[in-house]
Structure formats: structure tokens, C-alpha cells
Amino acid sequence: MAKVIHQRDKCIGCGTCVAVCPSFWHMGDDGKASLKDAKDAGEGKFECECEDCGCCKEAATACPVQIITIE
């Protein structure tokens, strides 16, 4: 199982992750992207586990500020 990590505090709100992977991402009321069903990992990071993270890998690659990682 893979872990998706999002450094939400560094998000610039471009929406690229939402566009390429709407099943895992949505735009928050504050204009920043949010990882659906993510747990607060502290220090501005949010994470969730997934079995098939295919489009999250695309979102990580497409993110202009490179704040999405897959472990």
C-alpha cells in the first residue's frame, strides 16, 4: 500500500492535482487543494494510504511546486 503525502501549507492553489486526479483531490474553501480523506500528519502535511494511486502519481508529477509525494 502506498502513502500519498501533501504539504498543504505550501500549496499555491493552482488546481492541477484536482484536474488530473479528482477522485483523490478537491479544492478547499480557502483556495488550496486538499487530499480527500487525509489525516493531519502535523507540520502542514496531510497523508492518506491508497492501493491504486495511479492518478496521484500524475498529480505529483504535474504539481508546479512539487509538494505531493508518494511513498
Buried (B, 14 or more C-beta within 10 A) or exposed (E): EBEBBBBBEEBEEBBBBBEBBEEBBEBEEEEBBBBEEBEEBEEEBBBBEBEEBEBBBBBBEBBEEEBBBBE
